[in-house]
Amino acid sequence: MTLDADIKDRIKSDFQDSEALTAIEELTASKNSGRVARCIVIASMGSLQKLRELIELAEADFRDAILAGEYDSCMRPIRDLCVSFLIASPADFWISEAARTLYGRGFILTALKSIPATVGPFNFTCDQSEGWAIFSNGNDAIIIKKSNRQWSVTADGDICKYGLDRTFDDEERFRIQMDYYLSLRQC
């Protein structure tokens, strides 16, 4: 099993040069990938010994590695590592579900700007922020914006015929339209 490029890059930035290759090899050999691998890397804090302990922990129960990487000591979520290291704080949770949708279609979150939301209600953590996010599949870029509880997208191609040339006040409906648009582009 191979590691996503962002995981390898994060290891190279977090670990000493002399340990980065070993960390990549050991994490790859563990067969942990995606969310669990990101959690292991974050929770290891650049320590090869801690990385090894977390790999062992994940072998017993992967959920323990997720707790170590995404939650604080009071069991509050502090980051979302399902698809990217960029969703690094609760202020970034506004893009989490959309990021999962695009990740499922091969688009990687490459840039993210989060700001406090101006329009409530603020019932959930993800309601408290808005901003913009850029996704890429290597060939095309998609920009998603959330402003005043309204979702919009800018993308290459004719988004008009897929119903994406307007704003959405329902995030789920927006994600469904995005998924539909991306599924047809893959054909």
N, C-alpha and C positions, 0 to 999 in steps of 0.2 A: 504494500500500500504506500502511495506517495503522499507527501505533505503538500498542502496548498502553498503557493508562492509566498503569500503574506506570512505564513507561519515560519517558513525558512528565513525570510527577511527579518522577522521579529527576533528570532533566535540569534541571528548575526548581529543585531543591534544590542541585544540584552546581555549576551555572553561574551566573555573574553575571546579574542581571536583563536587562541589555542584550544578552547573548549567548544566553540560553536559547531564545528564539524562533528565532534563526538555527540553533542546534544542532538543534532539533526539525525545522526545515524541511530541513536538509541530511541528517540521518539518514533522514527520510522519503523524500526524493528518491533516496537511495542504494538504496532497496528492501531494506535490511537490516531484519529484524524479529526478534522473539522472542529466542532465546538470543544470536544474533550481535549484535543491537542492544544487549542488556544488557551484553555483554562490551565492546563499543565504549565505552559510556557509563562503565562502571567504570574501564576502562584509561585513558580520556582524563583522568580526575581533574579535571574541571572546566575543561579547557583546550580552547578551540575549535580551536586549531591541531592539538593532539594528536588530537582527534575526527576532523578532516579526514584526518590521516595514517592513522588506524585504518580509516576508511571506504575509503581507497585500498588499504590492506593487505587488507581483507576482499574487495575486488573481485578481487584477484589470487588469494587463497585464504582463504576464510572461516575455515579452521581456525587460521590465524595470529591472527585476532582472538579466537578462543576461547582460545587459549594465553595471549594478553595479558590476558584478563579473568579466567580461572579458575585459572591455574597460577602457581606461584612460579618463581623463577629456576632452581630445581633440578628443575623439571618435576613437582612434587607438586601435586595438586589442592588448592586452598585455598577454593574456593567453587563452588557449583553454580547457574548462572544460567539453566538450561533453562526454568524457569517463573516465577521470582521473584527479586527481589533479597534476599529474607529468608533464603535458604539461603546465609548469608554466611560460614560457616566449616565446617571439617570436623566440628565438634560438631553441626552441623545436618544432616549427611548422612543421618541416620536417617530423615528424612521425604522424601527426594528421590524415590524411586520411587512412593510413594503420591501425592505432589504431582503427578507427571506423569500418573498415572491420573486424578485429579480434574480437572486442567487440561484433559485431553482431553474431559471432559464439561462443560466450562464453569465449573468452580469454581476460584476464584483463592485462593491462600494469602494470608490477611490478617493472621495473627498466629502467632507461633511462640515456644515456650519449650523450650529444650534443657537437659538436665542430664546429668551423668555416669551411665551405666548401672551398675546394681548387680549384675546377673547376667550372667555370661559364658556361653559363651566369647566372647572379643573378637578374632575372627579378621580382621575387616574394620573399616575406619574407621566404617562405619555401625552397627556393633555396640557402639561405645563410648559411645553416647548414647541417650537416650530423652527423652520429654517429651510435650507436647501441641501441636496445630496447629489453627487455625481456618481453614476455607475458606468462601467465599461465592460465590454466583452472582448476587447482587443481590437475590434474593428469599428464599433459604433459606441456613441456615448448617449446616455439618457440623463436628463436633469429633472429631479423631482423637487417640487417646492410645496411647502405648507405655510400658509399665511392666513391669519384670521379664521382658522379652522377650515380653510379651503385648500384642497389638493389640486395640483396641476403638474403637467409634464411637458418637457421639451425634448423632442427626439428627432433623429433623422427619419425620413420617410413620411408617408402620408398618414399622420395620426388622426386626421379629420374623419376619414372613413371608418375608423375604429372607435369613434366617440370620445376621443381623448383631447379634442380641441376646446374643451370647456373645463371649468373648475368643478370639483366634487366636494360636497360637504359630508359625504359618507365615505370614510376611509375604506371600509370593506368593499363597497361598490367600485371605488377607484382601483383597488388591488385586483379585483376580478377583471375589470376592463384592461388593466395593464397585462395581466396574465394572458388574456385572450389575444391581445395585440402581439405579445411576444411569441405565443404559440403559433400564430399564423406566419410570423416572420421566419420562423424556423423551418417552415415547409418548403 
